Amino acid sequence: MARRLGTGSAVVVGLGSMIGAGVFAAFAPAAQAAGAGLLVGLAIAAVVAFCNATSSARLAALYPQSGGTYVYGKERLGPFWGYLAGWGFIVGKTASCAAMALTVAAYMLPGAERPVRAAVAVVVVVALTALNYRGIQKSAWVTRVIVVVTLVVLAFVVLAAFAGGTARVEHVVPLGDFSVSGVLQAAGLLFFAFAGYARIATLGEEVRDPERTIPRAIPIALGIALVVYAAVAVAALAALGPERLAAASDPLASAVGAGSWSWLTPVVRVGATVAAVGSLLALVLGVSRTTFAMARDGHLPATLSAVHPRFRVPHHAEVAVGVVVAILVSMVDLRGAIGFSSFAVLVYYAIANASAWTLRADEGRPPRVVPIVGLAGCLVLAVALPVGSVLAGSAVLLLGVGVWVVRRVVRDRRDRPGAGPA
């Protein structure tokens, strides 16, 4: 595929994936889990994300191909682990796409019934799939505009929360009752917000000078997102407190509306919509590229590996992902989708860290502590998620393992000497 993205555009793609999801979707369920320990959970999620980002950046520089950890696992650990990573990424991030589409509809039409919101979400998915179909450069420019708008709106949120007269320092200091398990669960849910930097790695075949661009773009995007998350989390906690934040369906709008700057609430709603659109745009982009890579290697139907002769994008994979997401938005719950996505993507990054552990010094190996902490952190946060998310995620991953086993049995029988059609 055509290499068109530089460092700035790659950073914007990563930010477009992270900021919309993190700020507008994950804080409320995380506050429900951690209570006064929300900021501790955010710090834990940031540490795990940093380790994952470092491991992914080193691997992406060595293997600048579409597919991300699907490629790294296959090359470093074996075909099964690459396949499992790719399967986890596709199912987890497809759930993320559905969550973001529902977030768009919820902020656009806060008082509408679910069927109306689902219909709006489907329209948004179709529109963004058409945009991606036309070529990645157009997607990158749209994402750039969306990220700028979102950052401006979030700056208004922070100012309004502290200038509106409702902010309380005691809300931010974690002195209340919270449990270790609740903090770890919150960290797992907040990891959903940090996972967007993977979009940069999955675009390995469309980035200029990937050996230099990807290792630069990933930590830059993650660092910017962390600063934004910390500022907004402190502002929302200070304005609402952990209990009201946990109960809010639109936490940032509620934080602004609680003070004297309530006139900014409609602006926040518009900003949330724009941010979620940006996140969805980059998510669909990344899922379609991993689908393309797995189809190219024979793990998914071959038609999904087709590249458009004019636009040079995997157009069949993009359309397939768009159709699946459009179906899911009428079937899933937003908070459940976040938990399910976090579980699958944490497994994906556990494989990335295991792959990074195998790197030699001459291959750009990170400090040994990085993949160790990243692998252990991913596994701990995955099992700390809500039970329903763990069970659903485990079931879907086992389904993927079953598909792998069946394919291997069929292929071995077909390739056996003397075997022929029945």
C-alpha positions as CSV (number, residue, x, y, z in Angstrom):
1,M,0.0,0.0,0.0
2,A,1.1,3.6,-0.5
3,R,3.3,5.2,2.2
4,R,1.8,8.6,2.8
5,L,1.8,9.3,6.5
6,G,4.5,11.2,8.3
7,T,5.2,11.5,12.0
8,G,2.6,14.3,12.5
9,S,-0.2,12.5,10.8
10,A,0.6,9.2,12.6
11,V,0.5,11.0,15.9
12,V,-2.9,12.5,15.0
13,V,-4.2,9.1,14.0
14,G,-3.2,7.8,17.5
15,L,-4.7,10.8,19.3
16,G,-7.9,10.4,17.3
17,S,-8.2,6.9,18.6
18,M,-7.4,7.6,22.2
19,I,-8.9,10.9,23.3
20,G,-12.4,10.4,22.1
21,A,-12.7,7.0,23.8
22,G,-10.9,7.9,27.0
23,V,-12.4,11.2,28.0
24,F,-16.0,10.7,26.9
25,A,-16.7,7.0,27.5
26,A,-14.4,5.3,30.2
27,F,-14.3,7.7,33.2
28,A,-17.8,7.0,34.5
29,P,-17.5,3.1,34.7
30,A,-14.0,3.5,36.0
31,A,-15.2,5.8,38.8
32,Q,-18.0,3.3,39.6
33,A,-15.3,0.6,40.1
34,A,-12.6,2.6,41.9
35,G,-14.5,5.4,43.7
36,A,-12.0,7.7,45.3
37,G,-9.2,5.7,43.8
38,L,-9.9,6.7,40.2
39,L,-6.7,8.6,39.8
40,V,-4.7,5.7,41.1
41,G,-6.3,3.5,38.5
42,L,-5.5,6.0,35.8
43,A,-1.8,6.0,36.9
44,I,-1.7,2.2,36.8
45,A,-3.3,2.1,33.3
46,A,-0.7,4.7,32.2
47,V,2.2,2.6,33.4
48,V,0.9,-0.5,31.6
49,A,0.2,1.5,28.5
50,F,3.7,3.0,28.5
51,C,5.2,-0.5,28.7
52,N,3.0,-1.7,25.9
53,A,3.7,1.4,23.8
54,T,7.5,0.9,24.2
55,S,7.4,-2.8,23.3
56,S,5.1,-2.1,20.3
57,A,7.3,0.8,19.1
58,R,10.4,-1.4,19.1
59,L,8.6,-4.2,17.3
60,A,7.0,-1.9,14.8
61,A,10.3,-0.5,13.8
62,L,11.6,-4.0,13.1
63,Y,8.4,-5.2,11.4
64,P,6.9,-2.2,9.6
65,Q,3.9,-4.1,8.2
66,S,0.2,-3.8,8.5
67,G,-1.2,-5.9,11.3
68,G,0.6,-4.8,14.5
69,T,1.0,-7.5,17.1
70,Y,-0.5,-10.1,14.7
71,V,2.7,-9.7,12.8
72,Y,5.0,-9.5,15.9
73,G,3.5,-12.6,17.5
74,K,3.8,-14.6,14.3
75,E,7.4,-13.6,13.7
76,R,8.7,-13.9,17.3
77,L,6.5,-16.5,19.0
78,G,5.0,-18.6,16.2
79,P,1.9,-18.5,14.0
80,F,-0.6,-19.4,16.7
81,W,0.3,-16.5,18.9
82,G,0.2,-14.1,16.0
83,Y,-3.2,-15.4,15.0
84,L,-4.5,-15.2,18.6
85,A,-3.3,-11.6,18.8
86,G,-4.9,-10.7,15.5
87,W,-8.2,-12.4,16.6
88,G,-8.2,-10.6,19.9
89,F,-7.5,-7.2,18.3
90,I,-10.2,-7.6,15.7
91,V,-13.0,-8.7,18.1
92,G,-11.9,-6.3,20.8
93,K,-11.6,-3.3,18.6
94,T,-14.8,-4.1,16.7
95,A,-16.5,-3.8,20.1
96,S,-14.7,-0.5,20.6
97,C,-16.0,0.7,17.2
98,A,-19.6,-0.1,18.4
99,A,-19.0,1.7,21.7
100,M,-17.8,4.8,19.9
101,A,-20.6,4.8,17.4
102,L,-23.1,4.5,20.4
103,T,-21.2,7.4,22.1
104,V,-21.7,9.6,19.1
105,A,-25.4,8.9,19.1
106,A,-25.8,9.3,22.9
107,Y,-24.2,12.8,22.8
108,M,-25.9,13.9,19.7
109,L,-29.4,12.8,20.9
110,P,-29.2,12.5,24.7
111,G,-33.0,12.2,25.2
112,A,-33.7,9.9,22.2
113,E,-34.9,6.3,22.5
114,R,-32.4,3.5,21.8
115,P,-33.8,2.6,18.3
116,V,-33.2,6.2,17.2
117,R,-29.7,6.3,18.6
118,A,-28.9,3.0,17.0
119,A,-30.1,4.2,13.6
120,V,-27.9,7.4,14.0
121,A,-24.9,5.2,15.0
122,V,-25.4,3.1,11.9
123,V,-25.4,6.2,9.7
124,V,-22.2,7.4,11.3
125,V,-20.5,4.0,10.7
126,V,-21.5,4.0,7.0
127,A,-20.3,7.5,6.5
128,L,-16.9,6.9,8.1
129,T,-16.5,3.6,6.2
130,A,-17.0,5.5,3.0
131,L,-14.4,8.1,4.0
132,N,-11.8,5.4,4.7
133,Y,-12.7,3.7,1.4
134,R,-11.6,6.8,-0.4
135,G,-8.0,6.7,0.9
136,I,-6.0,7.2,4.1
137,Q,-4.8,10.7,3.4
138,K,-8.3,12.0,3.5
139,S,-8.9,10.2,6.8
140,A,-5.7,11.6,8.3
141,W,-6.7,15.2,7.5
142,V,-10.2,14.8,8.9
143,T,-8.8,13.2,12.0
144,R,-6.4,16.2,12.4
145,V,-9.3,18.6,12.4
146,I,-11.2,16.5,14.9
147,V,-8.3,16.2,17.3
148,V,-7.8,20.0,17.4
149,V,-11.5,20.6,18.0
150,T,-11.6,18.0,20.8
151,L,-8.6,19.4,22.6
152,V,-10.0,22.9,22.5
153,V,-13.3,21.6,24.0
154,L,-11.5,19.7,26.7
155,A,-9.6,22.8,27.7
156,F,-13.0,24.5,28.1
157,V,-14.1,21.6,30.3
158,V,-11.1,21.9,32.6
159,L,-11.5,25.7,32.9
160,A,-15.3,25.5,33.5
161,A,-14.9,22.8,36.2
162,F,-12.5,24.9,38.2
163,A,-14.0,28.4,37.5
164,G,-17.6,27.3,37.9
165,G,-17.5,27.3,41.7
166,T,-18.1,23.6,42.3
167,A,-14.6,22.2,42.4
168,R,-13.5,20.6,45.7
169,V,-9.9,19.5,46.4
170,E,-11.2,16.8,48.7
171,H,-12.9,15.1,45.8
172,V,-9.6,14.6,44.0
173,V,-7.5,13.3,46.9
174,P,-8.1,9.5,47.3
175,L,-8.9,9.5,51.0
176,G,-12.3,7.7,50.7
177,D,-13.0,4.0,50.7
178,F,-11.8,2.1,47.8
179,S,-10.5,-1.4,47.2
180,V,-7.4,-2.7,45.4
181,S,-9.7,-4.9,43.2
182,G,-11.8,-1.8,42.4
183,V,-8.7,0.2,41.4
184,L,-7.4,-2.6,39.2
185,Q,-10.8,-2.9,37.6
186,A,-10.8,0.8,36.9
187,A,-7.3,0.6,35.5
188,G,-8.5,-2.2,33.1
189,L,-11.4,-0.1,32.0
190,L,-9.3,3.0,31.5
191,F,-6.9,1.0,29.5
192,F,-9.6,1.1,26.8
193,A,-8.8,4.8,26.6
194,F,-5.0,4.3,26.1
195,A,-5.1,1.6,23.4
196,G,-5.3,3.9,20.5
197,Y,-1.6,4.1,19.9
198,A,-1.9,0.6,18.3
199,R,-3.5,2.3,15.3
200,I,-0.1,3.7,14.5
201,A,1.6,0.3,14.5
202,T,-1.2,-1.3,12.4
203,L,-0.5,1.3,9.7
204,G,3.0,0.1,9.2
205,E,2.7,-0.2,5.4
206,E,1.3,3.3,5.0
207,V,3.8,5.3,7.1
208,R,6.9,7.0,5.5
209,D,10.2,5.8,7.0
210,P,8.5,3.5,9.5
211,E,11.7,2.6,11.3
212,R,11.9,6.1,12.5
213,T,8.4,7.4,12.3
214,I,6.6,4.7,14.3
215,P,8.9,4.7,17.4
216,R,8.6,8.5,17.5
217,A,4.8,8.8,16.9
218,I,3.7,6.2,19.5
219,P,5.3,7.8,22.7
220,I,4.4,11.3,21.5
221,A,0.7,10.4,21.1
222,L,0.6,8.5,24.4
223,G,2.3,11.3,26.3
224,I,-0.2,13.9,25.0
225,A,-3.1,11.7,25.7
226,L,-1.9,11.0,29.3
227,V,-1.6,14.8,30.0
228,V,-5.1,15.4,28.7
229,Y,-6.6,12.5,30.6
230,A,-5.0,13.5,33.9
231,A,-6.2,17.1,33.5
232,V,-9.8,16.1,32.6
233,A,-10.0,13.4,35.3
234,V,-8.9,15.9,38.0
235,A,-11.4,18.4,36.8
236,A,-14.3,16.0,36.6
237,L,-13.6,14.6,40.1
238,A,-13.2,18.0,41.6
239,A,-16.5,19.2,40.2
240,L,-18.6,16.1,40.8
241,G,-16.9,13.8,43.3
242,P,-16.5,10.1,42.6
243,E,-20.1,9.1,43.3
244,R,-21.7,11.6,41.0
245,L,-19.1,11.0,38.3
246,A,-19.8,7.3,38.5
247,A,-23.6,7.8,38.1
248,A,-23.3,10.3,35.2
249,S,-24.1,9.1,31.6
250,D,-22.4,12.3,30.3
251,P,-19.8,13.0,33.0
252,L,-18.0,16.0,31.3
253,A,-21.2,17.7,30.4
254,S,-22.4,17.1,34.0
255,A,-19.2,18.6,35.4
256,V,-19.6,21.7,33.3
257,G,-23.3,22.0,34.0
258,A,-22.8,21.8,37.8
259,G,-21.2,25.2,38.0
260,S,-21.7,28.8,36.8
261,W,-20.4,28.0,33.3
262,S,-23.3,25.7,32.5
263,W,-23.8,27.6,29.2
264,L,-20.9,25.6,27.9
265,T,-22.7,22.3,28.2
266,P,-24.0,22.3,24.6
267,V,-20.4,23.0,23.4
268,V,-19.2,20.0,25.4
269,R,-21.9,17.8,23.8
270,V,-20.8,18.9,20.4
271,G,-17.1,18.3,21.3
272,A,-18.0,14.8,22.7
273,T,-19.7,14.0,19.4
274,V,-16.7,15.2,17.4
275,A,-14.2,13.3,19.6
276,A,-16.1,10.1,19.3
277,V,-16.3,10.4,15.6
278,G,-12.6,10.9,15.4
279,S,-12.0,7.8,17.6
280,L,-14.3,5.7,15.5
281,L,-12.6,6.9,12.3
282,A,-9.2,5.7,13.5
283,L,-10.6,2.5,15.1
284,V,-12.2,1.4,11.9
285,L,-9.0,2.2,10.1
286,G,-6.9,0.0,12.4
287,V,-9.3,-3.0,12.5
288,S,-9.5,-3.1,8.7
289,R,-5.7,-3.2,8.4
290,T,-5.4,-6.1,10.8
291,T,-8.2,-7.9,9.0
292,F,-6.3,-7.2,5.8
293,A,-3.1,-8.7,7.2
294,M,-4.8,-11.8,8.5
295,A,-6.6,-12.4,5.3
296,R,-3.4,-12.0,3.3
297,D,-1.9,-14.8,5.4
298,G,-4.9,-17.1,4.9
299,H,-6.4,-16.8,8.4
300,L,-9.5,-15.0,7.1
301,P,-11.3,-15.2,3.7
302,A,-8.9,-14.2,0.9
303,T,-11.3,-11.6,-0.5
304,L,-10.6,-9.4,2.6
305,S,-7.0,-8.9,1.4
306,A,-8.0,-7.1,-1.8
307,V,-6.4,-3.6,-2.3
308,H,-8.4,-1.0,-4.3
309,P,-6.5,-0.3,-7.6
310,R,-7.1,3.4,-7.4
311,F,-7.3,4.4,-3.7
312,R,-4.7,1.8,-2.6
313,V,-6.7,0.8,0.5
314,P,-8.0,-2.7,1.7
315,H,-11.5,-1.8,0.6
316,H,-13.1,-5.2,1.1
317,A,-11.8,-5.4,4.7
318,E,-13.0,-1.8,5.4
319,V,-16.5,-2.6,4.1
320,A,-16.7,-5.9,6.1
321,V,-15.7,-4.1,9.3
322,G,-18.2,-1.4,8.7
323,V,-21.0,-3.9,8.2
324,V,-20.2,-5.8,11.4
325,V,-20.0,-2.7,13.5
326,A,-23.3,-1.4,12.0
327,I,-24.9,-4.7,13.2
328,L,-23.3,-4.6,16.6
329,V,-24.5,-1.1,17.5
330,S,-28.1,-2.4,17.8
331,M,-27.0,-5.3,20.1
332,V,-24.5,-4.1,22.6
333,D,-24.4,-2.0,25.8
334,L,-21.9,0.8,26.0
335,R,-20.2,-0.1,29.3
336,G,-20.3,-3.8,28.5
337,A,-18.6,-3.1,25.2
338,I,-15.8,-1.2,26.9
339,G,-15.1,-4.1,29.3
340,F,-15.2,-6.7,26.6
341,S,-12.9,-4.6,24.4
342,S,-10.5,-4.0,27.2
343,F,-10.2,-7.7,27.9
344,A,-9.5,-8.7,24.3
345,V,-7.0,-5.9,23.7
346,L,-5.1,-6.6,27.0
347,V,-4.6,-10.1,25.7
348,Y,-3.3,-8.6,22.5
349,Y,-0.8,-6.5,24.3
350,A,0.3,-9.3,26.5
351,I,1.4,-11.1,23.3
352,A,3.1,-7.9,22.2
353,N,5.2,-7.7,25.4
354,A,6.0,-11.4,25.2
355,S,7.2,-10.8,21.6
356,A,9.3,-7.8,22.7
357,W,11.0,-10.0,25.4
358,T,12.5,-12.1,22.6
359,L,14.2,-9.2,20.8
360,R,18.0,-9.1,20.8
361,A,20.1,-6.1,21.6
362,D,20.9,-5.5,17.9
363,E,17.2,-5.6,17.1
364,G,16.4,-2.6,19.4
365,R,15.4,-4.6,22.5
366,P,13.8,-2.4,25.2
367,P,15.0,-2.6,28.8
368,R,14.0,-6.0,30.1
369,V,11.8,-4.6,32.8
370,V,9.5,-3.0,30.2
371,P,8.1,-6.2,28.6
372,I,8.0,-7.9,32.0
373,V,5.9,-5.2,33.7
374,G,3.8,-4.8,30.5
375,L,3.0,-8.6,30.3
376,A,2.2,-8.9,34.0
377,G,0.2,-5.7,34.0
378,C,-1.9,-6.8,31.0
379,L,-2.7,-10.2,32.6
380,V,-3.6,-8.7,36.0
381,L,-5.8,-6.0,34.5
382,A,-7.6,-8.4,32.2
383,V,-8.7,-10.7,35.0
384,A,-9.6,-7.7,37.3
385,L,-12.3,-6.6,34.8
386,P,-16.0,-7.2,35.5
387,V,-16.8,-10.9,35.5
388,G,-19.2,-10.6,32.6
389,S,-16.5,-9.0,30.5
390,V,-13.9,-11.7,31.4
391,L,-16.3,-14.5,30.6
392,A,-17.5,-13.0,27.3
393,G,-13.9,-12.2,26.3
394,S,-12.7,-15.6,27.2
395,A,-15.5,-17.3,25.3
396,V,-14.7,-15.3,22.1
397,L,-11.0,-16.0,22.4
398,L,-11.7,-19.7,22.8
399,L,-13.9,-19.6,19.8
400,G,-10.9,-18.1,17.9
401,V,-8.7,-21.0,19.2
402,G,-11.3,-23.5,18.0
403,V,-11.3,-21.9,14.5
404,W,-7.5,-22.2,14.5
405,V,-7.6,-25.9,15.5
406,V,-10.2,-26.8,12.9
407,R,-8.3,-25.1,10.2
408,R,-5.1,-26.8,11.1
409,V,-6.8,-30.3,11.1
410,V,-8.4,-29.6,7.7
411,R,-5.1,-28.3,6.3
412,D,-3.1,-31.3,7.6
413,R,-5.5,-33.8,6.1
414,R,-5.4,-32.0,2.8
415,D,-1.6,-31.9,2.7
416,R,-1.1,-35.5,3.9
417,P,0.8,-37.5,1.2
418,G,-1.6,-39.5,-0.8
419,A,-4.6,-37.6,0.4
420,G,-7.1,-36.6,-2.2
421,P,-10.7,-35.6,-2.6
422,A,-13.2,-38.0,-1.0
